[in-house]
Amino acid sequence: MGRPPNLYSFTDSELAPNLRKYIVDQQNDSIKRHDAFRVAVSGGSLPKTLAKALLAPSSGEDDKVDFSKWQIFYADERCVPLDHEDSNHKLVKEELLDKIPNDMAQPKVYPIDEKYLDDAQEMADQYEKVLVNSFAARDSVKLPLFDLILLGCGPDGHTCSLFPEHPLLRETGAWVLSISDSPKPPAKRITLSLPVVSHGAKIGFVATGGGKKDVLKKIFETEEGTMKKSFALSSGLICLASGQSNITDYSNYVN
Ligand code: 6PG
């Protein structure tokens, strides 16, 4: 049996500092281990929350964000141009990357290749190659090992572009998958596969807002939904929920 995830619930104002501590701890640990911090991020409200957490002034040596060591990949991306309203990269760029002060080192970012916008499968294959190049040749590692995968959770329980009950959840052969019938628009997207997400050294779900209340209840009470069922095996899983999510009842999950 996998360990239950660590579940923390915060007020809106507590979330950013706690998320920062969680991320910076993983960062420091990863830099110590291999002089780099490889992170996958998703879209939704996460980039804004990340900016709030990471761009705040540091309170000491152990609390410093060292973007020079960061490699940022996308846990999922929509098949749209990088400057399109729906692009996760645009969101991350506007909310976070563009706001990193010029005198700070910048992270290395891996957006999708716009050449493949018309063919989601080609785009997924291409992005998988990017991962292979960064994480070693495909035949020498079975799965890419992200130091941290930061995800959101939709009101229907989806995470990245992996939707509950969708056949894509059963795909084990590829690192990056294409989806052309995403229930959340836009329909054409690419996403890390479930085995890749589950393999992350640490996986953090940041679920914010009242819209998550019912699904979090369902996930934690009945083991239904993508998150609990699929990721309970990962020892590195945490779920940070804030504000109206109102999941403080689940104190048995709080570490
Ligand atoms: C996407 C996101 C998606 C998101 C959740 C939560 O591109 O659609 O990656 O997985 O993280 O839908 O979104 P909110 O944080 O906005 O609720």
Boltz pocket constraint, residues with backbone or C-beta under 6 A from the ligand:
constraints:
  - pocket:
      binder: B
      contacts: [[A, 42], [A, 43], [A, 44], [A, 45], [A, 46], [A, 76], [A, 77], [A, 78], [A, 88], [A, 151], [A, 152], [A, 153], [A, 154], [A, 155], [A, 158], [A, 159], [A, 160], [A, 161], [A, 184], [A, 185], [A, 206], [A, 208]]
      max_distance: 6.0
